[in-house]
Amino acid sequence: MLTLFIADYFGGEFLNTKIDELKAILQPVLDKHEFFLVDLEFVHEGGDWYLRVYADKKGGISIDDCAIISEEYGERLDELDPIDPAYYLEVSSPGAERVLDNDDSLLNYLDAYVNVSLYQKQDGDKVFEGKMTEITDTQITLNIKVKNLKKTIIIDRDKIAKIRLAIEF
């Protein structure tokens, strides 16, 4: 996502270098606290620039965790000054029901409760919710409930339209 926003200011020539630089500055902070980066964006809104960090950790990220990232990353950014215009740093959670749109995000949420939408029906349904227990290059395995009975299903990844975290009730 960062690529789309930061290109407006920095242009294609410096884009990859700037993305790598911002991530390299952030990564030690995330590693120190066992957080992981979900997304990073640099956007121009209402006349101001915003550097937004979306981070998470196993079990979910708290407001206090976001404050730690903001403080430590902010100090490093102030010290190194990698971005020319003045900007606001915002650090937040990616949300309770965020989309898992790449292999890293899937692996980070192995054993999580997810909602899976398919392009076509499988076993009579296009939407399944359950615990994602296995991920391969070609399939995911879910433990679901069907009328209070537990069932394991395997879904081909090329049939998946969207996977997102879900809240289990």
Disulfide bonds with the S-S distance in Angstrom:
none
